[in-house]
């Protein structure tokens, strides 16, 4: 009898970069995660435990493979706080590489401030309006 061992050399030659992302919502137009494999292969992308579906890919994510399908990229378009989580690129052999992404909410600022002093008669009411850059999380 003859024993034959076949070694599958499919592996990541470049781990997912950047390995850790911290940014503020609205600061980046896109985030790009990249990795490379030793051979031409399809990969699957995950956000936390969810496989990125074709519907999500069209709306919010873009996946690219170049260099004979050995360089793989995931683009997150207009990243928001709900994009926070662990991103993973997984090979058909279930070998994976990952990156943690944290997107903090943007601060609230005045889009339009009060322009002039307001004088109000004693015991009368006044209406003051301002416009914010985004809806605040909690209103006090």
N, C-alpha and C positions, 0 to 999 in steps of 0.2 A: 504494500500500500504506500501511497505517497500523500504526504500532508502538505497542503498549499495554504499559505497565509497571504491574504491580500490586504495591504495597508492602504486605507483611504486617507489621503493626506489633506483632506478638506479641512481647512482651519482659517481663523482670522489672522492675516498678516499685519493688519493694523486695527487695533481696538477702536471702538466707537469714540469719536472725539466731537466736540469737547466732552470730557468725562463728567463734568459738573457745571451746570448752567444756572446762574442767578441773575435775574433781570426784573425790570419793572414793566407792568402792563403798559403798552403803547410806546415803549422806548424803542423796541426793535420791530422792523417791518417783517422780518422772518428770522427763524432760527434754523441752522443747518447742522445735522448730525451726519458724520461720515465714517465709513469703515471699509476695509478691503479684505478680500478672501484670496486664498492660495490658488483656487481654480474658479473657472466660470460656473456660477451657480445662482439659482433663484434664492431669495431670502424672504423672510416674513418679518413685518414690523409690528410691534406691540406698544401700546401706551398702558402702563400698569399691566393688568391681566387681559386687557381687551385687544384682540387682533384688529388692526386698522382696516376697516371695511372699505370696499370700493366707493361707497357713498361718501364716507368721510374723506377719502383721498381726493375726491373731486372738489369738495367744498373747502377743506382746511389744510390738507396735506398734499405734498407732491413727493413721489418716489422716483428716483433716477438710478439707473445702473449704467456704468460706462466702462471703458477699458476692457472690452470683451467680457462684460458682466462680472468683473472682479472688484470694481469700485462701486459702492452703494451709498446713496444719500437719501436722507429723509428731510424734507423742508416743512416747517410749520409756518404757515402764512398768517400774518397778523396775530401773533401769540397773545393769549389772554390767560387769566388766572386759572381757568379750568384745564389748561394745558399742563399744569404742574403735575409731576409724577415721574415714574421710571419709564424710560424708553429703551426698548430692546430690539436688537436685530438678531434673528434666529436662523441658523442654517438648517438644511433638511436633516442633518445628523443630530439636531437639538443642541448643538453647541451655540452659545449666545454671548453677546457682548452688550453692555448696557451703559446708560448715562442718566443721571438724576437731573431733572429740570425743575427749577422753582421760579415761578413768576408771581411777584408780589403785586397787589393792587396799587394802581396809581393814586397819588394823593389828590384830594379835591381842592380846587382853587376856583377863584371867581373868574368867570368868563367876562362878565360885565359887572362892574362895581357900581355902587351908588355914586352918582356924579356930583350932586350938589347937596349942601346942607338942607335939611327939611325942618321947617318951623311949624309947630302944631300948637293950637290953642289948648290951654289947660282943660282937661277932661274931655277932649275930642280925640278921635282916632285918626290914624294915618296908615296908609298902605305903602310899605317899602318892598321893592322887588329887586332881586339880583338873579344872575344866571351863573350856574356852576359848570365846570368843565366836564363833570360826570355826576351821576346820581350817587350820593353818599351811601355807604353801607348801613350806617345807623344815623338816624336824625335825632338830635338832642333838642 
